Amino acid sequence: MNGSETVVVTGFGPFRQFLVNPSWKAAQGLKVLGLGERIDVYINELPVSYVKTQQIISEIWQTLKPKFAVHLGIARGSSVVTLEQTGKNSRYRDKDVCGFCPESHCCVEGGPEKLCSVINMRVVSKQFKEAGMDVVYSRDAGRYLCDFAYYCSLYYGQGRAAFIHIPTSGSLASADRLVPLLQALVQTMLDQLEDPAEMAQRNDDL
């Protein structure tokens, strides 16, 4: 990478019993740990709100123009880290913390039904799983604010985004173990982004 480049990391705000959302704690941890000397890490807390989340993500891509965006959300009851490949556009029916749900039940009216990250999450998850890490691959981010935020970021960022579901139970729920793993995962994704051979092969593997 030439010069300094920006990577945005987001976590969510308060949700149900989580007065401080673990995903926001993880984003703050990544800011402290960093992603290498040539990367400026910019963090932002997303409210569990469809309207505000879309507004913030749109502004991030329009104003900061980051190289990559990483969105973190919690997977309640899970003990593994889940790398999401795909964001879905439609069938959002659950209300957010404001009691609101989009009338169209869509992220972006007229947008493609699904969008995929330019990063091959299957390859990344396999690499870490083979190293003994509890990292899994997924193509279903859940049709709530996590999926909504991911689709919006993929849409505005032309696929240069990742969504990582973090666990709320097990050893990886500890920030001391989780944040260094997230750092390694994101650095691996950035390496893939920089490798033309990897990117050329991406569509063959998805």
N, C-alpha and C positions, 0 to 999 in steps of 0.2 A: 504494500500500500504506500502511496506517495503522499507525504504530508499527514496532517491530522484529519481524521474523518469522524463523523458522528454516528453513534449507534444509540437509538432510543430504547429504553427498557421501561415498561409500564407494569404496574400491579393494580389491583382493585382496592377500592375503599371499603368501609365497614359493610358487613353482610351477615344478617342473622346474628348468630352468637359470636361472630368474629368482630369485636369492636375495633381491633387493629387487624386488618386482613393479612394473613401470612404471605400472600403474594406481594403485597406492598413492602413487607419486611424484607422479603427476598430481593426485590428490586433495589432497595436501599443498600442491602448487603453487596450486591453486584457493583453498585456505584463506588462503594468503599474499596472493594477488591480490585476493580478495574478490569479492562479487557486488553491490556497491552498499552505500551507508551504512545502509540500512534492513534489510539482510539479515545475520543471524548465520549464518555457515557452520560447521557441525558436521561433523567428519570422523571416519570409523571404518574400521578395517582389518578386512576379512572374511577369516577363514581359508578355504582351499579345502577346506571341509568342509560337507557337507549339513546335519548336525545343528547345528553352531555357527552357520552362516550363517542358518538359519531362526530360531534363537533370538535372535540379535542383531537381525535385521530386525524381528521381532515386538516386541522390547523398544523399538526405536527408535520405532516407530509408537505404541506404548502409552504410553511415558513422555515422549518429546520432543514428540509430536504436531506434526511439522513441516508446513510449508506444502507442501513438495515434497521429493522424494528423488531424487538422481542417483547412479546406480551405474555405476562405470567398470570395464571389464575389457579384457584384451588380445586382439587378433586376430593371432595369430602369422603373420608373412609378409605381412600387409596393409600398404599404404602410405596408406590412406585412413581417415577417421573415419566410423564407421557408426552411424547412429541407429536403434535397434530400436523397432519399434512394439508388438510383441506378445510376451507371455510364455506359454509352454506348460506345461501341468500334468503330462503323463504321458510315459512312455517314457524315463525316466532310467535308463540301464543301465551307464554308466561309473563306475568307483570313484573316490572322492576321494583326497586325499593320505593319509587314514587307512585306505585300503583298504575303505571303506564305500560301499554304495549302498542307498538306501531299498528295503525289501522290496516296497513297493507300487509302486515306480518312479514315484511321484507326488510333487509338491510338497505339495499339500493334498488328502488323501483326500476325495472328494465335491465338490471344487471344480470350477468350470467348466473345460472343456478348454483354453480360452485366455482371456486377459485382455489388453485393450489400454490403453495410456496415454491419459489424457484429452488429451494433447498430440498434435496432428497432426504426426507426424514427417516425413511426406512434404512438407508445406508448409515446415517448417523447413529440411529438406535442400535443397529446391529453391531457397529464398532464398539459401543460402550457395553452392550450386553455381553459381548465376547470377552471384555475386560473384567467381567464380574459385577457390573453395575446394574442396578434395578431401573433400567430405562426401556420403555416400550414405545411402539409405534401405533398411531391411530389415525383413522380417517373420519372420525365423528367427534366434533368438539362440543356437542351437546345441545344445540339450539337454545342457548340462553345468552347471557352477556358475554361469555367467553367466545362462543362461536360468532356472535354479532361483531364484537371488537375485531376478531381475527379477519372476518370477511371484509370489514371496512378498511382495515389496514392493507390487506392484499389488493383490494380494489384501488385505493389511492396510491399505494406504493408499488403497483405493477408487480406484485408477487414477492417483493423483497422484505418478507416478514416471516416471523415464526411465532407459534403459540405453544407454550409449555405449561401443561397442567402439573402442578406440584402437589405432593402428598400432604395429608393432614395427620397421618398416623405412621408408626414405624420409625426406624432410625433416621430416615431421610427427612422427617419432619423437623429435625434439629437443624437450625441455620448453620451450625458449624460444619455439618456434613453436606447440607444441601447447596449452599452458596458456592463452594469450590467446584462442585459437580456442574452447577449451572454455568459457571465461568468456563469450564472446559468444553461443555456442550456448545456454547455460543461461539467460542473461538474455533471450534471444529466447523461450525456452520460458516463462519467468515472465511475460513480457509477454502471451503468448498466453493464459496462465492467467487473467490479469486482464481480458482483453477479451471481454465477453459475446458480441459479434458473431462473433468468431473461434470461440468455443466452440460457439455455436449452429450454425455451419457445419461443425463437425468431422465429424459423422456422415455428412454428404453427401459428404465427400471421402475418407473411409477406404474 
